[in-house]
């Protein structure tokens, strides 16, 4: 497990960058689709949706690995 943790630790910045890219892509789409949107509200809502999606992925994955 230590080797796996070290590997994931070394890839953390890459993982974070990928999440930031998803956030940025969706931020731009929100602005284009709804130009009169409150940016702060849109950012908070997008973060909420991203967290919900991540939570669902986690739940589904845990169900798979736990049978």
N, C-alpha and C positions, 0 to 999 in steps of 0.2 A: 504493500500500500504506500510505503514511503516513496518508492520510485514513481508511482502514479501521481502522487501529490506533487512531487517535484516537477514532473512533466506539466501538469496543469498549472502550477505556479509560474512556470516559465512561459506558458501560453496565455496567461491572464490578460496581458495588454492587448493581445490579438483578439481575444474573446470580447473584451470591452470595446475595442475599435469596431468590431462587427455589430455590436449592439448600438453603438453610437451612429453607425451608418444607417441602420434600420430606423432609428429615431429621426435622423436628419431627413431621410427620404420621405417619411410619413409627415414630418413637419411641413415640408415644402408642398406636398400634395394637399394638406389641410388648408394652407394659405391660398393655393390656387383655386381650390373648389369653393371656398367660402371667404372671399376677400374682406368682408366686413367683420371677420371674427376677432374676438379679443385674444390677443396672443398669449397672455398669461393663462387664461382659461383653457385655451387650446392645448398649451403645453402640459398643463396639469392633467387634462383629460386624456391626452395621448399617453402620458406616463402611466396613468391608471389602467388604460387598455393594454399597454405593453406588459404591465405587471400581472394583469389578469391572464393574459396569454401565457406568460412564463409559468404562472401557477398551474394552469391547465396542463402544460407540457410536463411539468414536474409530477403532477398527480397521475397522468396517463403513464408516464415512464415508471413510476413506483408501482403502479398496478401490474405493468408488464413484468417487471423484475421480481415481484413478490408473488406472482401467480394469481 
